[in-house]
Amino acid sequence: MKTIKNFSFAIVLALTTILTSCSSSDGGGGGGAAAGTIKAKAGNVNFKSMTQASFAMRQGGMIIIQGSDASGRAIQLMVTGNATGTYEISDNGISNIGSYTEINLNTFDSTVWAAPYEGSGAVGTVVIEELTDTSVKGTFSFTGKNQEGADTKAVTNGAFNVNFQS
């Protein structure tokens, strides 16, 4: 799990410094997420990623969707599959994953809530509503467990509308 934490930390730092050109206009689908963004509510905090730090990529049979904001928060979704449909996040095989990361930008301490986790059962879904060669749109929700504690955090009302890296 420390590897996931370190990987998430590196991703958030990299994403906050990368500048790519993405459209910021609203588009259809994506559960209301503006083009080039990921949005959700993590606990009681509203999250909206920066277009410069939001993207998707295909790797093997997986789709990876991630985005971060300027406050050190990030969401990452990994789905095993390459088609529209509903993907369950469950400890019944770790093929679909959701994580929410918060990094203290003063100390660089980070906290990662990841799903699934041991004994979690079904704790979320990722719905891919639209999938093209250039973009992916959909919705998600999950409850992640703190990687260094017992507390959980619900990530709700999630939506994504991001382009694949070229």
Secondary structure, DSSP 8 states (H G I E B T S, - for coil): -HHHHHHHHHHHHHHHH-------SB-SSGGG-BTTEEEEEETTEEEE--GGGEEEEEETTEEEEEEE-TTSEEEEEEEE-SSSEEEEEESSSS-SEEEEEEE-TTT--EEEEEES-TT--EEEEEEEEEE-SSEEEEEEEEEEEETTSS-EEEEEEEEEEEEB--
